[in-house]
Amino acid sequence: MADEFADFTLAAVQAAPVFLDRDASVDKACALIAEAGAKGSDLAVFGETWVPGYAGWAERPGNERIGPLLRRFIANGVEVPSPATDALCRAARLAGTDVVIGVAERDSTTHGTIYCTLLFIGREGVLLGKHRKLKPTFYERTVWGEGDGSSLRLYDRPYGRLGGLNCWEHQMVLPGYALIAQGLQVHAGAWPGGTSTRQEVLSRAFAMQAAAYVVMTGGLVRKSDMPADVQPLMHEQNGHSAIIGPDGEILAGPLIGEEGILTATANLGTVMLQKMIADHAGHYTRPDVFDFRVNRRPKLVARFDDGELDAAARQLRNGIHAGDIRSPQDLAGAFEDLAPRT
């Protein structure tokens, strides 16, 4: 008897945040998560830096308003974990749906760097993980720090292997392939929002390359949603959200210029069929020609040694000089003796 796969429901949540107001944006996100859950969604995806809104005003770095805006932006950043992430986790649990949402993540050590981050939240009410955008684009580099390869991971969910990227990480090619190589099946593509960002072209191409469902969610940036002092500095974005099948065809949307929640039915059997046609981590690749390596070690700013390593090195050196360590077995025993006891 053949394997059978249950249908599941994907949701793209297109809405404007309460711009530059973290707590109000989180409250609105929680209400939208509840709405997505009521629609039967297994996964609800929001746009890039949805909390507390996309920093499009950074395109005008010489403007006198930028300094105060930067202060407001970082003051409304989301630390991970924090009461803001706790609220989002609680909303996901109550709604019974997984959530991927973009946040402006504030560095919890320095409090001075903002990352363009995707949060992956499970329906159990737990934070599964996060992904920091690897390379901010153009003027974004004046606002956001760079992520590292430690978050290029998939999450095994009841409906499939879930991953996600921000905006032009889809244009970078290699971050997407790092997810494809792990067997990506459902993908959250978060965008600042708008037809002008090439998001549909890149998302549909990625869906075909990955043979995965792509929930392409754009942020909605309208003058009417902006504080008055920000309006002159922002370009409007029309959202242009859609849900794309693993063959690159649009299943729902695009939703243009208005708030709403798109849903579409998905099935892993369809993913498997498309991967049979072109499996870019299997039969449709050439590992004998291409050697692809991903550094998933977290980026370290500093390392602090409190003397234990120096003391251990001295002890090993003294043992060698004294003749107590003469073989690999002796060395292994010495390392075992140095291991911390729990």
N, C-alpha and C positions, 0 to 999 in steps of 0.2 A: 504494500500500500504506500502510495506517495505521501511525502510530507505535505501538510496543509498549513497555510499561513492566514492568520486572522487579519481582517482590515483594521486600520487605525486611522485616526483623524489628526491632521495637521492644521494649525491656525497661524495666520500672519496678522499681528495686531498693529494696525496703522492708526496712530493718534499723535496729537501734539502733547508734549509734556508741559508741566507748569514751569516755564523756562526760568532757569537760574534759581529754582526753589527745590532743593532736594527732597525735603519732607513732603511737600505737596505733590511732587511728581511721584514719589513712592506710593502715596495714598491713591493717586489716580491709577498707577500701575496695578495696585492690588485690586481695585474695582474692575479693571479690564481683565485681569487674570480670572477673577470670578466669572465674568461674562464669557470668557473663552471656555472655562470649565463647563458652564451651563450649556454650551454648544457641543459638548462631548469631545473636546480636544484632548489628545494625548500629549501634545506639545504645542506651546504657544511661544512665538518668537516676536521680540520687539526690535526696534532699530538701533543703530549705532549711538553710543553715549546718550541713550534715551533719558537717563537720569544724570544730570539735571538739564539736558539739552545739548545739541551740537554747537561747538564753538566756531561757527561760521564767521563771526566777527573778527577772528584772528587774521582774516585776509587783509585787513587794513591796519597793519602794525604801527603806522605812524600817527594814527588818530589819537587825540588826547583822551578819548573815552576808554582806551584799551586798558590802561593801568587799573582803574576801578573795576572794570569787567573781569580782569584776571583775578583780582582779589575776591570778587563775588563767586567766581567759578571755582576756585580752590576751596573757599569756605563752604561751598555746597558739594564738594567731592564726597565720594562714597568710599569709606574704608572697609576692608574685608578682613574679618567679619566686623559687624557693627549693628546697631539697632535697625538701620536701613535694610541690611541684608537679612536680618532676622524677620522683619516684616514681610519681605518678599518670599522668604521660605515658608512662613506661616500661610500666606495667601495661596501658594502653590499646593500646600497640603490640604487646605480647606476646599480648594477647587478640584483637587484630584488630577492635576495636570503638571507635566514638566514645563519648565520655563527657561528660555534663553533671553537675556535682556542686556542691552548695552548700558554701561555706566562709565562715568568719569571717575576712575578709581584714584583716590588719594593715597600716596605712599604712607603707610602706617608707621614707618620709622622716622622719616625725615619731615613728613607733612609738607613737603615742598615740591613734589613731582606728581603730575597727573598722568595716568595711563588710560588709553582707550581700551576698555576691558569688556569682554563678554562674560557674564556670569551664567553658569549652568546649574540649574536648581531642579532637584528631583521632586516628584509628587509626594515623596515621603516627608517633605519639609526639610530637606538637607541640602547644603551647598555641595554639589558634586565636584566643582572645580571652576577655574577661570582661565581665560585666555587674553593676554595683553597683545595688542596690535604690534607686529614686529617692526613696521616702518611707517610712521605717520607720513602722510602725503602732502607735499607742497607746503602751504602755510601752516598746516597742522603741526609741523615740526617745531614751531615756536611755542606750542602749547603742551604737547604730549611727549612723554618719554617713550623709549623703545622697550618692547618686551623681549623675551628670550624663547629658546626652543623648548623649555620645560613644559609649556602648556599646549604643545602640538599633540594632543591626545584625543582619543575617542572615549565615549562613555557607553557602556553596555546597558541599554534600557529594554523594557519588556517588548518594545516594538522594533528594536534594531540598534545598530551602532551609530551613536550621535556625535557629531562634531560641529565646528563652526568657525567662521572667520569674519573679520571686519572689512567691509568696503574693498579697497584696492589690494588687499592681500590676495584677492582672486586674480588680480592682474599680475602679481609677482610670480605666479605659476608654482614655484617650489613649495610654499606653505600648503597649498592645496594638494600637491602630490604627496606631501608627508602624511596627510589624512587619508588620501586614497590608498596609499600603501598599507595602511592598517585595516582596510576593509570598510571604509565609510559607506553607510547606507542611507542616513538621514542627515541633512546638513542645514544649519542655521546660517544664512547669509544676511548679515546686518549692515545696513547702509544709512548714511545721513539722510538719504531720501531724495529721489528725483530722477526724472528721465535724463537729465543732463549728465548724470554720473556714469553712464554706460552700464548701469547695473543690470539691465535686462539682458544685454548681449553677453556680458561676462558670466552672469548667473546661469543662463541657458547653456552656454558652452561648458561651464563647470559641471552642470547636471549630466550632460552627455559624457564628459570625460570620466567623471566619477561613477556613472551609472547609479546615481543616488537621487533621492528626492531633495529638492532645495526649497526651503522656505525663505524667499527673498523679501525682507521687510525693510522698508524705507521709513525714515522719520518724516514727519509732516512739519514743515517750517512755513508758517503763514504770518504775515505782518500782524494780523489781528490777534495772534497768540503771543506776540513779543512785547516785552516792556517798552515803553515809549522811547527810552534812551538807547535801546538796542536796534530798533526798527531801521534806522538809516544805515546800519552797518551790515545787515544780513540780506542775503539773497533768499528769496522764497524757494522752497522745494515742494514738489507736488506728491511726494510719497512713492508712487509707482510700485506698490507692493504686489507680489504675486506668489503663487505656489506652483512649482515646476516639477514635472515628472522626470524619471530617470532617462527618458528618451529626449529630453529638452523641450517637450511641449508644455504649454501653460495649462494648468488644471483649474486655476481660479485666479481671477483678476485679469489685467492689472487694475488696482484701485487707484484712482487719480484724484488728488486734491481734496479728499474728504476723509473723515474718520470712519473706521469700520473694522470688522474682523472677518477676514476671508478664511474659509475652511475648505479642505479637500480630503478625500478618502485615499489612503495609500495602502500598499500591500507589498511585503518583502518578496513575494513571488515575482512581481514585476521587476524589482531590483535584480533578482537573480537572472531573469531572462536577458535584461540589458547587459549584465556583466558577461553572460555567455557570448554575446555578440562582440563586445570589446572590453576585456577585463584588464585595466591598466596596472593592476598589481598582480596579474596572473599571466594568462597566455598571450596578452597583447603588450608585453613588455620585453625588453632585452637586457637582463642583468649581466649578460656576458659582455655587453657593449658599454652600458652605463653603470656607474658605481655611485649610488646615492646614499649619503650619510647625513644624519640629523643629530646635531648636538643638543641633547635634552638636559644637560646639566644647568641648573639655575645659575644665572649671572651673579657673581659675588663681587661686591664693592670693596670689601675688606675682609681679612681673616685675622682673628685674634687668637694667639697662642698664649696660654697661661703657664707654660713651662712643662706641661706633662709630656709633650712630644720630645722636647730636648732631653728630659730625664730618661725617657724610654730609649732614645738613641744612645745615650751614654751607657745605659745598662747593657744593651746589646753589644756595643763596642767593647766594653770591659769583659764581657763573657767570651767574646772571640779571642781577645788578647790573652786571657787567662787559660784558654784551651778548653773551657767548659762547653763551647759551641763548636762542634767539629763536623757536623753533617746537616743535611736538610732536615732530618728528623729532630736534631737538637735545636735548630733554628725555629722549627714549627712549635716545639715545646716552649721555647722562650717567649714567642709571641703569645702563646696561650696563657703563660704566666702573667704577661703584661696586660691582657684583656681585662676590662673593668668587670668586677663581680656585681651581679644584681641579686 
